[in-house]
């Protein structure tokens, strides 16, 4: 039932031969390490929190962070991911969630740099966290599908 829910929720269809779909997802994800992508996106909140608190040694550029096609996940989304999975509703949702993740991260950085710490904290705690959780959920669904036994 769990797998059928993933298929229904992410792909918007009931798939009788999930092995075939799993192969399609796995093939499209040859260049994407799901666990690393999940860890990288989870780590962003810690990095931004450290930046917000003035403890970070990283240089953040809001005008660069806002681009969702420059990180490893974004490169995959706009290449192999889109080519193989672009017609599925869940993939479209992942694209939107990932784009909003980058916009929210960029907004946090811009607000901190403008000295608007309280506003940055709100964005980090609400919008950023929401979109981060959505990206991670989407990636976990795809990863679960690729790990199904043959």
Secondary structure, DSSP 8 states (H G I E B T S, - for coil): -HHHHHHHHHHSS--S-HHHHHHHHHHHTTT--HHHHHHHHHHHHHHHHHHHTT-------HHHHT-TTSSHHHHHIIIIIHHHHTTSHHHHHHHHHHHHHHHHHHHHHHHHHTT-HHHHHHHIIIIIHHHHHHHHHHHHHHHHHHTS--
